Amino acid sequence: MEVLKKIKTNIARDRALYIILAVSFLLRIIFSVDNLKALFVDISSYEAYALEIIRSGVFSVSAYHPPAYPFFIAGIYSIAGQSFLNVYIVQAFMGVCITYLIYLIACKVFNKHAGLYAAGISLFYWSLTLYSGILLSEILFIFLLLWGVFFLLKGLDSGKAGYFAVCAAFLGLSALTRSINLLLLFVIPAVCIFISVAGSKFRWDCGLMRIGIKKVIVCISVYMAVFCLVLSPWTIRNYIKYKAFIPVDTLGGVNLYIGNNPKAMGFFVDISNDPLDNMGENDYESDKILKAAAIKYIISHPVRFIFLTIWRAILFIVIDFFCLDWVVLIYMKEHFLFGKCYILWIIFMMLCSITFYVCGLKGIRNLLKSWKGLILLGFILYYFLLTSLFYIQSRYKLPVMPFLAVAAAEPAEKLLCRVKLKWDALKKPGSKNTI
């Protein structure tokens, strides 16, 4: 009887997971219909790069944008035809995989029960769903990132070099999607060294601690070798084109200057009319000029830089807290399905967003209870700190949200239990508030 009970429980849990994944896919498909194509300048750039790849077979335009997403679009165009919708359908499936990866990661950090709640509450963060229907690199980036984190946890848990190799492949591809992950080449080995050396002090049950320092070095070496191997074709291409070492892109200096100049306010600032933006002979030279100008401004205005950094950190936390992502607002207003009851949808999404954030922030402390949770917290801090040095857009928060969903699992469960208890109390005969 006990075995049958366990089987029934597992089936019930799987059923709940299937429902969550189905809802995840349905929402993304709905958002992909009647999409807005002109919200970002990057959209036209990505498509132009993709068409260049299809036409010439190579990415010869520039190194201004990382190459992975244009190649991703070009691959879909070549197989399914030149249509935004084809890309959105693929991204919708990837979005479902993201939901499933949130479930898997939460299972590894906590348990299967928490995994269901983490996957479920991730649906409450509408931007993560909506960006599946926009021609931007966020969904591909998060997809690769979460696979990398999943295999990182498996590698740390088992101490097997193969998992670190797969992890490095995914994180390397994520760096070719958005160069912010380039520093993970050094951060992950540092994490491995810390866990293997200091883990015993904290009594962590981690496979990496039990394999010996020589095997730890092997795991780190494998990780760094594969990561560099993934980057090397594009880095070599950049060296041939520019005669300079450019690991991924030439956006670092531009973004640093956008966030640190006399007109900087913490958000995106248009610098197209800035004389410095037009001084370079190519995107690499322009990037160097803008990077030097940004560093000079930071050194000469340290107080304002500190103020801006603190302000950007605050913005990172509070932006879209009430579902005030301007992309979401515009999208909902102009979408054929949601525009007729725009205000009601905004109120609903605000409630969802507040629930997600409150549960996520409240559950952060749960990540402190294990080394696996600390890994996720480390990724949250990684994107939080790096983004705070540049400028803030709501979509730059998206990589943090899956980890916040994992943290939100326990508070979300408690909230649902409270709601259920109050609902049951209202339905009891004799209750003054009987429905």
C-alpha positions in Angstrom: 0.0 0.0 0.0 2.9 2.3 0.8 4.4 1.7 -2.6 1.1 2.4 -4.4 0.7 5.6 -2.4 4.2 6.8 -3.4 3.5 5.9 -7.1 0.2 7.9 -6.9 2.0 10.8 -5.3 4.7 10.8 -8.0 2.1 10.7 -10.8 0.2 13.6 -9.2 3.5 15.6 -9.0 4.3 14.8 -12.6 0.8 15.8 -13.6 1.2 19.2 -11.9 4.6 19.6 -13.7 3.0 18.8 -17.1 0.2 21.4 -16.4 2.8 24.1 -15.5 4.8 23.3 -18.7 1.7 23.4 -20.8 0.6 26.7 -19.4 4.1 28.0 -19.9 4.0 27.1 -23.6 0.5 28.3 -24.2 1.3 31.8 -22.7 4.4 32.1 -24.9 2.5 31.2 -28.0 -0.2 33.7 -27.2 2.4 36.4 -26.7 4.1 35.5 -30.0 1.0 36.4 -32.0 0.6 40.0 -33.1 4.0 40.8 -31.7 5.7 44.2 -31.7 8.7 44.3 -34.0 10.1 47.8 -33.5 10.5 48.0 -29.7 14.3 47.8 -29.8 17.0 48.9 -32.2 18.8 45.6 -31.6 16.0 43.7 -33.3 16.8 45.1 -36.8 20.6 44.6 -36.1 20.1 40.9 -35.1 18.1 40.2 -38.2 20.5 42.0 -40.5 23.4 39.9 -39.1 21.4 36.7 -39.6 20.6 37.6 -43.2 24.3 38.4 -43.8 25.2 34.9 -42.4 22.6 33.2 -44.8 23.8 35.2 -47.8 27.6 34.9 -47.3 27.9 31.9 -45.0 30.0 33.9 -42.5 29.5 36.7 -39.9 31.7 39.4 -41.5 29.9 42.6 -40.5 31.5 43.5 -37.2 32.1 42.5 -33.6 29.6 45.0 -32.2 27.2 42.3 -31.2 28.0 38.8 -29.9 27.6 36.2 -32.7 25.5 33.4 -31.1 22.0 34.9 -31.4 22.4 36.0 -35.1 23.6 32.4 -35.9 20.6 31.1 -34.0 18.2 33.2 -36.1 20.1 32.3 -39.3 19.7 28.6 -38.5 16.0 28.9 -37.9 15.5 31.0 -41.1 17.5 28.5 -43.1 15.4 25.5 -41.9 11.9 27.0 -41.4 11.9 30.2 -43.5 12.4 33.9 -42.9 9.7 34.8 -40.4 9.8 36.2 -37.0 7.1 33.8 -35.9 9.4 30.8 -36.6 11.9 32.2 -34.2 9.2 32.9 -31.6 7.9 29.4 -31.8 11.4 28.0 -31.2 11.9 30.5 -28.4 8.6 29.4 -26.9 9.8 25.8 -26.7 13.1 27.1 -25.2 10.9 29.1 -22.7 9.3 25.8 -21.6 12.7 24.3 -21.2 13.6 27.3 -19.0 10.6 26.5 -16.8 11.6 22.9 -16.7 15.2 23.8 -15.8 14.0 26.0 -13.0 12.2 22.9 -11.7 15.3 20.7 -12.1 17.6 23.3 -10.3 15.1 23.8 -7.5 14.9 20.0 -7.1 18.7 19.8 -6.8 18.9 22.8 -4.3 15.8 21.7 -2.3 13.5 18.9 -3.4 10.9 18.0 -6.0 8.1 19.7 -4.1 10.0 22.9 -4.1 10.7 22.4 -7.8 7.0 22.4 -8.6 6.5 25.6 -6.7 9.5 27.3 -8.3 8.4 26.3 -11.8 4.9 27.5 -11.0 5.8 30.9 -9.6 8.1 31.6 -12.5 5.0 32.0 -14.6 4.1 35.0 -12.4 7.0 36.9 -13.8 5.5 38.0 -17.1 8.6 39.5 -18.7 10.3 36.1 -18.7 7.3 34.8 -20.7 6.8 37.8 -22.9 10.4 38.0 -24.2 9.9 34.7 -25.9 7.9 36.7 -28.5 10.6 39.3 -29.1 13.6 39.0 -31.4 16.2 39.6 -28.7 18.9 37.3 -27.2 17.5 37.1 -23.7 15.7 33.7 -24.0 18.6 32.0 -25.7 21.0 33.4 -23.1 18.9 32.3 -20.1 18.4 28.9 -21.8 22.2 28.3 -22.1 22.9 29.8 -18.7 20.5 27.5 -16.8 21.8 24.4 -18.6 25.3 25.6 -17.5 24.2 26.1 -13.9 22.4 22.7 -13.9 25.6 20.8 -15.0 27.7 22.9 -12.7 25.6 21.7 -9.7 25.9 18.1 -11.0 29.7 18.6 -11.4 30.2 20.0 -7.9 27.9 17.3 -6.5 29.8 14.4 -8.2 33.3 15.7 -8.8 33.2 14.4 -12.4 35.1 16.3 -15.0 32.6 15.4 -17.7 29.9 17.6 -16.1 32.3 20.5 -15.9 33.1 20.1 -19.6 29.4 20.2 -20.5 28.9 23.2 -18.1 31.7 25.0 -19.8 30.3 24.4 -23.2 26.9 25.9 -22.2 28.4 28.8 -20.3 30.9 29.5 -23.2 28.0 29.6 -25.6 26.1 31.9 -23.2 29.1 34.2 -23.3 28.9 34.3 -27.1 25.3 35.3 -26.6 25.9 38.0 -24.1 29.5 38.9 -23.1 28.6 39.5 -19.5 29.2 35.8 -18.9 32.8 36.1 -20.1 34.1 36.5 -16.5 32.6 33.1 -15.6 35.8 31.7 -17.2 37.5 32.8 -14.0 34.6 32.9 -11.5 33.6 29.3 -11.7 37.2 28.0 -11.1 37.4 30.3 -8.1 34.1 28.9 -6.8 35.5 25.3 -7.2 38.7 26.2 -5.3 36.7 27.8 -2.5 34.4 24.8 -2.1 37.2 22.3 -2.2 39.3 24.2 0.3 36.8 25.8 2.7 33.9 23.4 2.3 34.9 21.1 5.1 34.8 24.1 7.5 31.2 24.6 6.7 30.5 20.8 6.7 29.2 20.8 3.1 28.3 17.4 1.6 29.9 18.1 -1.8 31.5 15.6 -4.2 34.2 18.1 -5.2 35.6 18.0 -1.6 36.0 14.2 -1.7 38.0 13.7 -4.9 41.3 15.2 -3.9 43.1 18.4 -4.9 44.6 16.8 -8.1 41.2 15.8 -9.5 39.9 19.3 -8.5 42.6 20.8 -10.6 41.7 18.5 -13.5 38.1 19.5 -13.3 39.1 23.2 -13.3 41.5 22.7 -16.2 38.8 20.8 -18.2 36.3 23.6 -17.5 38.7 26.4 -18.6 39.9 24.5 -21.7 36.4 23.8 -23.0 35.2 27.4 -22.2 38.2 28.8 -24.2 37.7 26.2 -27.0 34.1 27.4 -27.4 35.2 31.0 -27.6 38.3 30.5 -29.7 36.8 30.5 -33.2 35.1 33.8 -32.7 38.1 35.3 -30.9 40.5 34.2 -33.7 38.0 35.7 -36.2 38.1 39.0 -34.4 41.9 39.0 -34.3 42.1 38.5 -38.0 39.6 41.2 -38.7 40.8 43.9 -36.2 44.4 42.8 -35.4 43.4 43.0 -31.7 42.4 40.6 -28.9 38.6 40.8 -28.7 37.2 37.7 -26.9 33.5 38.4 -27.8 32.3 41.9 -28.7 33.1 45.6 -28.8 30.1 46.6 -26.6 32.0 46.9 -23.2 33.3 50.4 -23.7 30.1 51.7 -25.3 27.9 50.4 -22.4 30.4 51.6 -19.8 30.2 55.1 -21.3 26.4 55.1 -21.6 26.3 54.4 -17.8 29.2 56.8 -16.9 29.1 60.2 -18.6 28.0 63.7 -17.7 24.4 62.9 -18.8 24.2 59.5 -17.2 21.1 58.9 -15.1 21.3 55.2 -14.4 19.1 54.3 -17.4 20.0 54.1 -21.1 21.2 57.3 -22.6 21.3 57.9 -26.4 24.9 58.7 -27.3 24.5 58.6 -31.1 25.0 62.4 -31.3 28.0 62.4 -28.9 31.2 63.4 -30.7 33.1 60.6 -29.0 30.8 58.0 -30.6 31.8 59.0 -34.1 35.5 59.3 -33.7 36.6 55.7 -34.2 37.4 54.3 -37.7 35.5 51.1 -36.8 33.5 49.6 -33.9 36.7 48.4 -32.2 38.3 51.8 -32.2 35.1 53.5 -31.2 34.8 51.1 -28.3 38.4 51.9 -27.1 37.7 55.6 -27.2 34.5 55.4 -25.3 36.0 53.0 -22.7 38.9 55.4 -22.1 36.4 58.3 -21.8 34.2 56.4 -19.3 37.2 55.4 -17.2 38.5 59.0 -17.2 35.1 60.2 -16.2 34.9 57.7 -13.3 38.3 58.6 -12.0 37.6 62.4 -12.2 34.2 62.1 -10.7 34.5 59.3 -8.0 31.6 60.7 -5.8 29.1 60.8 -8.7 30.3 57.3 -9.8 29.6 55.9 -6.4 26.2 57.7 -6.3 25.3 56.4 -9.8 26.4 52.9 -8.8 24.2 52.9 -5.7 21.3 54.4 -7.7 21.7 51.7 -10.4 21.7 49.0 -7.7 18.5 50.4 -6.3 17.0 50.5 -9.8 18.0 47.0 -10.4 16.0 45.8 -7.4 12.9 48.0 -7.8 12.6 48.2 -11.6 9.5 46.4 -12.9 8.6 45.4 -9.2 5.1 46.5 -10.0 5.3 45.1 -13.5 6.2 48.5 -14.9 8.5 47.1 -17.6 7.7 49.5 -20.5 7.9 46.7 -23.0 5.2 44.8 -21.1 3.0 47.9 -20.8 3.3 48.7 -24.5 2.9 45.1 -25.5 -0.3 44.6 -23.5 -1.8 47.9 -24.7 -1.3 47.0 -28.4 -1.9 43.3 -28.3 -5.2 42.2 -29.9 -6.1 40.0 -27.0 -5.2 42.2 -24.1 -5.7 45.7 -25.4 -9.5 45.7 -24.9 -9.2 45.1 -21.1 -5.8 46.8 -20.7 -6.3 48.2 -17.2 -7.6 44.9 -15.8 -4.6 43.0 -17.2 -2.2 45.5 -15.8 -3.7 45.2 -12.3 -3.6 41.4 -12.7 0.1 41.5 -13.8 1.0 43.8 -11.0 -0.5 41.4 -8.4 1.5 38.6 -10.1 4.7 40.6 -10.1 4.4 41.7 -6.5 3.7 38.1 -5.4 6.7 36.9 -7.3 9.0 39.5 -5.9 7.8 39.3 -2.3 8.2 35.5 -2.3 11.5 35.6 -4.0 13.1 38.2 -1.8 11.7 36.5 1.3 13.1 33.2 0.2 16.6 34.5 -0.4 17.6 33.4 3.1 16.8 29.8 2.2 19.6 29.9 -0.4 22.0 30.5 2.5 21.3 27.1 4.0 23.4 25.0 1.5 26.3 25.4 -0.9 23.9 24.8 -3.8 21.8 27.7 -2.7 24.9 29.8 -2.3 25.8 29.0 -5.9 22.5 30.4 -7.1 22.9 33.4 -4.8 26.3 34.0 -6.3 24.8 34.2 -9.8 22.2 36.7 -8.5 25.0 38.9 -7.0 27.1 38.4 -10.1 24.5 40.0 -12.5 23.5 42.5 -9.8 27.0 43.9 -9.3 28.1 43.9 -12.9 24.9 45.5 -14.2 25.2 48.2 -11.6 28.4 49.4 -13.1 26.8 50.1 -16.5 23.1 51.1 -16.8 19.8 49.5 -16.0 17.1 48.1 -18.2 14.4 45.7 -17.0 15.5 43.0 -19.5 18.9 43.0 -17.9 17.3 41.5 -14.8 15.9 38.5 -16.7 18.9 36.2 -15.9 18.4 36.7 -12.2 14.7 35.8 -12.2 15.0 32.0 -12.6 17.2 31.9 -9.5 14.8 34.2 -7.6 12.0 31.8 -8.6 13.9 28.9 -6.9 14.3 31.1 -3.8 10.5 31.9 -3.9 9.5 28.2 -3.7 9.0 27.9 0.0 7.3 31.3 0.6 5.0 30.6 -2.4 4.0 27.3 -0.8 3.3 28.9 2.5 1.3 31.7 0.8 -0.8 29.2 -1.1 -1.5 27.2 2.1 -2.7 30.4 3.9 -5.0 31.3 1.0 -6.3 27.7 0.9 -7.0 27.7 4.7 -8.8 31.1 4.5 -10.8 29.8 1.5 -11.8 26.6 3.3 -12.8 28.7 6.4 -15.1 30.9 4.3 -16.8 27.8 2.8 -17.5 26.2 6.2 -21.2 26.1 7.1 -22.1 28.6 9.8 -19.3 31.0 8.8 -20.4 34.6 8.8 -18.6 35.0 5.5 -20.0 31.8 3.8 -20.0 32.2 0.1 
